[in-house]
């Protein structure tokens, strides 16, 4: 219920700024980014109504190793984050399990540059990890901002699909990965890893469906 109220208030706040206060259209993106940052801060302070993630699904689909997750995100980005003053320390925090601190650091990155797509993606991943592999409204909005600022980039759909699968929403995660694979060039460097992840997910879904119902 806490997330529902927070999300509703964020929507109403944006409508109020855009229509009632007649905020110029050119500043809508900045206003939306500010609301995302506010929800991210709410996510860092607590997890109201959050259920435990199904650990078995996370373990079967991916190792959940934080260092490997950072490595995969950087590989998809072509190593562009190696010299970023925010991403480099945030990645170090993420690797050591300091997910809230990493997300807080990345809030500074996107506040300074709302078009820093990799920072939005890294913040989305940190918020998911902080919520025990559950998607929150703040992480979903961060994924959307990453997708908007990185059009055609494989990172946002790949990690959103991974987050969905880890949280038990297997079919939704599979659909996103399948679409990403279908849209990827034949020589895309991420195709082998994505194909392997999709095959593992399909196998896990098949095993689940084969289990006898109580």
C-alpha positions as a printed NumPy array, in Angstrom:
array([[  0.   ,   0.   ,   0.   ],
       [  2.875,   2.373,   0.721],
       [  4.196,   2.054,  -2.823],
       [  0.717,   2.576,  -4.288],
       [  0.295,   5.818,  -2.358],
       [  3.815,   6.978,  -3.201],
       [  3.336,   6.272,  -6.892],
       [ -0.089,   7.95 ,  -6.932],
       [  1.271,  11.037,  -5.215],
       [  4.136,  11.181,  -7.73 ],
       [  1.698,  11.049, -10.659],
       [ -0.525,  13.705,  -9.1  ],
       [  2.498,  15.883,  -8.394],
       [  3.625,  15.683, -12.014],
       [  0.123,  16.491, -13.296],
       [ -0.003,  19.417, -10.923],
       [  3.333,  20.771, -12.146],
       [  2.524,  20.231, -15.826],
       [ -1.085,  21.401, -15.956],
       [ -2.05 ,  23.34 , -12.862],
       [  1.219,  25.214, -12.428],
       [  1.667,  25.326, -16.244],
       [  5.272,  24.115, -16.143],
       [  6.868,  24.632, -19.612],
       [  6.925,  21.466, -21.701],
       [ 10.703,  21.69 , -22.125],
       [ 11.112,  21.205, -18.374],
       [  8.834,  18.162, -18.114],
       [ 11.777,  15.756, -18.38 ],
       [ 13.575,  17.455, -15.508],
       [ 10.416,  17.357, -13.407],
       [  9.882,  13.672, -14.145],
       [ 13.499,  12.932, -13.256],
       [ 13.072,  14.721,  -9.943],
       [ 10.049,  12.569,  -9.127],
       [ 12.014,   9.416,  -9.97 ],
       [ 14.772,  10.538,  -7.626],
       [ 12.198,  11.129,  -4.921],
       [ 10.812,   7.62 ,  -5.311],
       [ 14.35 ,   6.265,  -5.293],
       [ 14.961,   7.994,  -1.981],
       [ 11.741,   6.478,  -0.646],
       [ 12.965,   3.062,  -1.775],
       [ 16.24 ,   3.531,   0.091],
       [ 14.481,   4.367,   3.341],
       [ 12.351,   1.251,   3.455],
       [ 10.497,  -1.478,   1.601],
       [  6.812,  -1.164,   2.59 ],
       [  4.805,  -4.28 ,   1.853],
       [  7.721,  -5.932,   0.062],
       [  7.514,  -9.683,  -0.193],
       [ 10.552, -11.925,  -0.169],
       [ 11.908, -12.745,  -3.618],
       [ 11.791, -16.417,  -4.699],
       [ 15.446, -17.264,  -4.154],
       [ 15.275, -20.509,  -6.117],
       [ 14.335, -18.697,  -9.317],
       [ 17.183, -16.221,  -8.875],
       [ 19.689, -19.01 ,  -8.264],
       [ 18.527, -21.053, -11.233],
       [ 18.452, -18.21 , -13.745],
       [ 21.623, -16.361, -12.811],
       [ 24.329, -16.593, -10.193],
       [ 23.363, -13.276,  -8.609],
       [ 27.038, -12.403,  -8.275],
       [ 27.258,  -8.629,  -7.877],
       [ 30.697,  -8.358,  -9.471],
       [ 29.527, -10.303, -12.521],
       [ 26.468,  -8.08 , -12.824],
       [ 28.645,  -4.957, -12.882],
       [ 30.95 ,  -6.625, -15.391],
       [ 28.023,  -7.507, -17.655],
       [ 26.596,  -3.969, -17.529],
       [ 29.968,  -2.447, -18.343],
       [ 30.49 ,  -4.892, -21.205],
       [ 27.152,  -3.932, -22.724],
       [ 28.096,  -0.263, -22.383],
       [ 31.45 ,  -0.784, -24.056],
       [ 33.41 ,   0.201, -20.958],
       [ 32.241,   3.828, -21.087],
       [ 31.74 ,   3.953, -17.31 ],
       [ 35.34 ,   3.247, -16.364],
       [ 36.185,   6.929, -15.857],
       [ 32.776,   8.16 , -14.649],
       [ 33.197,   9.915, -11.301],
       [ 29.887,   8.53 , -10.04 ],
       [ 29.678,   5.105, -11.668],
       [ 33.153,   3.948, -10.662],
       [ 32.622,   4.311,  -6.865],
       [ 28.965,   3.219,  -7.18 ],
       [ 30.059,   0.023,  -8.91 ],
       [ 32.562,  -0.636,  -6.123],
       [ 29.778,  -0.237,  -3.555],
       [ 27.502,  -2.525,  -5.558],
       [ 30.175,  -5.24 ,  -5.754],
       [ 30.454,  -5.163,  -1.945],
       [ 26.706,  -5.399,  -1.394],
       [ 26.267,  -1.747,  -0.434],
       [ 23.266,  -1.353,  -2.717],
       [ 21.618,   1.56 ,  -0.923],
       [ 24.868,   3.525,  -0.937],
       [ 25.355,   2.762,  -4.641],
       [ 21.843,   3.953,  -5.47 ],
       [ 22.369,   7.129,  -3.452],
       [ 25.605,   7.84 ,  -5.316],
       [ 23.844,   7.303,  -8.648],
       [ 21.039,   9.679,  -7.653],
       [ 23.739,  12.332,  -7.69 ],
       [ 24.839,  11.239, -11.154],
       [ 21.396,  11.526, -12.759],
       [ 20.625,  14.731, -10.87 ],
       [ 23.725,  16.247, -12.432],
       [ 23.065,  14.737, -15.865],
       [ 19.517,  13.379, -16.432],
       [ 20.681,  11.957, -19.777],
       [ 23.297,   9.679, -18.216],
       [ 21.622,   6.457, -19.323],
       [ 24.132,   4.085, -17.803],
       [ 23.76 ,   5.789, -14.426],
       [ 19.977,   5.313, -14.648],
       [ 20.519,   1.637, -15.479],
       [ 23.027,   1.128, -12.679],
       [ 20.651,   2.843, -10.245],
       [ 17.799,   0.58 , -11.372],
       [ 19.96 ,  -2.481, -10.72 ],
       [ 21.013,  -1.148,  -7.312],
       [ 17.399,  -0.477,  -6.309],
       [ 16.392,  -3.994,  -7.376],
       [ 19.259,  -5.528,  -5.392],
       [ 18.446,  -3.335,  -2.362],
       [ 14.874,  -4.673,  -2.468],
       [ 16.071,  -8.308,  -2.4  ],
       [ 15.616,  -8.781,  -6.166],
       [ 12.132,  -7.256,  -6.213],
       [ 11.037,  -4.563,  -8.623],
       [  9.776,  -1.4  ,  -6.939],
       [  8.115,   1.607,  -8.601],
       [ 11.399,   3.495,  -8.231],
       [ 13.428,   0.791,  -9.999],
       [ 10.829,   0.449, -12.778],
       [ 10.957,   4.201, -13.391],
       [ 14.753,   4.107, -13.407],
       [ 14.656,   1.31 , -16.002],
       [ 12.31 ,   3.424, -18.122],
       [ 14.605,   6.436, -17.89 ],
       [ 17.534,   4.221, -18.888],
       [ 15.606,   2.979, -21.912],
       [ 14.617,   6.519, -22.914],
       [ 18.174,   7.825, -22.667],
       [ 19.744,   4.727, -24.265],
       [ 17.468,   4.015, -27.251],
       [ 18.323,   0.732, -28.935],
       [ 20.804,  -0.204, -26.191],
       [ 20.542,  -3.823, -24.968],
       [ 21.291,  -2.994, -21.32 ],
       [ 17.879,  -1.776, -20.089],
       [ 15.808,  -4.656, -21.537],
       [ 18.41 ,  -7.245, -20.562],
       [ 18.545,  -6.211, -16.904],
       [ 14.819,  -5.522, -16.683],
       [ 14.186,  -9.057, -17.963],
       [ 16.68 , -10.397, -15.433],
       [ 15.001,  -8.488, -12.6  ],
       [ 11.567,  -9.766, -13.61 ],
       [ 12.806, -13.344, -13.761],
       [ 14.576, -13.096, -10.422],
       [ 11.431, -11.738,  -8.791],
       [  9.433, -14.729, -10.044],
       [  7.767, -13.02 , -13.019],
       [  9.297, -15.561, -15.359],
       [  7.034, -15.196, -18.374],
       [  7.34 , -11.406, -18.371],
       [ 11.112, -11.622, -18.16 ],
       [ 11.194, -14.197, -20.93 ],
       [  9.06 , -12.021, -23.219],
       [ 11.45 ,  -9.07 , -22.828],
       [ 14.516, -11.23 , -23.493],
       [ 12.896, -12.9  , -26.504],
       [ 12.049,  -9.496, -27.987],
       [ 15.584,  -8.245, -27.355],
       [ 17.052, -11.327, -29.03 ],
       [ 14.759, -10.955, -32.031],
       [ 15.802,  -7.326, -32.46 ],
       [ 19.539,  -7.942, -31.977],
       [ 21.827,  -8.059, -35.034],
       [ 23.182, -11.487, -35.918],
       [ 26.721, -10.402, -34.973],
       [ 25.785,  -8.57 , -31.757],
       [ 28.371,  -9.454, -29.087],
       [ 25.68 ,  -9.961, -26.443],
       [ 23.708, -12.575, -28.434],
       [ 25.559, -15.675, -27.078],
       [ 25.059, -14.662, -23.42 ],
       [ 21.46 , -13.624, -24.001],
       [ 20.713, -16.856, -25.863],
       [ 22.203, -18.912, -23.021],
       [ 20.202, -16.995, -20.396],
       [ 17.014, -17.448, -22.412],
       [ 17.618, -21.173, -22.788],
       [ 18.211, -21.523, -19.034],
       [ 15.027, -19.588, -18.326],
       [ 13.019, -21.725, -20.767],
       [ 14.339, -24.873, -19.119],
       [ 13.405, -23.601, -15.665],
       [  9.916, -22.616, -16.799],
       [  9.463, -26.043, -18.384],
       [ 10.502, -27.768, -15.149],
       [  8.066, -25.638, -13.185],
       [  5.212, -26.506, -15.527],
       [  6.084, -30.193, -15.314],
       [  5.858, -30.251, -11.529],
       [  2.629, -31.836, -10.252],
       [  0.113, -29.366,  -8.904],
       [ -0.936, -29.84 ,  -5.25 ]])
